[in-house]
Amino acid sequence: MKKIILSLTIIVCALWTVSAQSVSEDSEKNIQARITYMQEHLKLNATEAKTFWTEYENFLRTEMSYHETFKKNLDSKKIKYDPRNKESIESVSSDQLTYMMDQKMELKKKLNTLESNFYKKIKGILTPRHLFDFYSVDEQYKRHMVSMKSKAATPKPAAKDLQSSPAQSKSRR
């Protein structure tokens, strides 16, 4: 019996480690994708690039850790909420909703402080034009990612739904 419990414990620990690594790998991929996108679209001189990219990577890593902490806090209270799925809120209790909103406000506060401190740092590194360009490219990236996620979340129509009757396919004049 002890061998079975020990074996199960080892298996659970191994699965937990693998899932934690996949979250970290996803975060790492997201960070690298964002840095690559920025490097392609934001052209800095050598002096600016030398310090900016290090600061930017630190900013992204901190931002990602805040989001991961938020998710872990919700998971610790067994809150399963997907903002893209309105039905997911139906199973959340009032106490869980309050906790979730408290955590969301805390996340916003941390992100705002992080963004403000990052702005102060890069304001001394980048020229005003590059600073403006940075925030423009960052906004483009975020919009692009949102559109990609919404395309992925949109259900694809069934093959029979794609077939239309002759009356439906006629163009209007």
Disulfide bonds with the S-S distance in Angstrom:
none
